[in-house]
């Protein structure tokens, strides 16, 4: 028998993402603060870092080279 978590799976990540958006900037320090604040799993923190901090935009010079 499995017990449902108090916070639905993925809800912490959604809350963290909303909080990051409110900060007005997105860098590794903000993602780390969100991970601590919302008790994210390491894989969720890595996901945010990859998608929000280390992501190269479509028009970035590195991508066009």
N, C-alpha and C positions, 0 to 999 in steps of 0.2 A: 504494500500500500504506500503510495507516495503522498506527501503532504505539500500542499500549495504554499509557495513562499508568501510572506506578507506583502512584498513588493513584486508585482508580476515581472516575469523574465523580460528584460529589455527596458523596463520602466526607468531604472536608474540611469541607463545610457541616454534615454530620451531627456530626462531631467538635466543631466550633465550637459548635453548638447544645447539645450535652451539656456542654461546658465552661462555657458561659454559665449553664446551669441549676445547675451546682455553685457558682457564685459567690454565690448568695443574693440577688442584685439584678440588675436588667436596665435599664441606661441606655445612652446613647450612648457613654460612655467604655468600658463593658464590651464593647459590640459592636465598637468600634474595636480594643480590645486583642485580641479574638478574631480579628478580620480579619487583624491582623498576625501573631498566633501561628500561625494555620492557613493563612496565605498565601491568603486568599480573594480571588476576583475582585471588582472594584468592584460588579458587579451583585449578587453574593451578599451583600456588606456592606449594600447598599441594601435588599435583600430583608429582611434581619434587622432593620434599622432600622425599616422600614415595619411589619413584623409584630409586633415585640416592643417597640419604643419609642414609635412614633407611632400605634399602633393604639388606637382608641377602643373601649372595651368596650361590650357590648350595653346595660348599664344605666347608661352614663355620662350625666351631665346634658346634655352637648352633643348627644348623639344623640337624646335624648328631646324636645328643644326643637323 
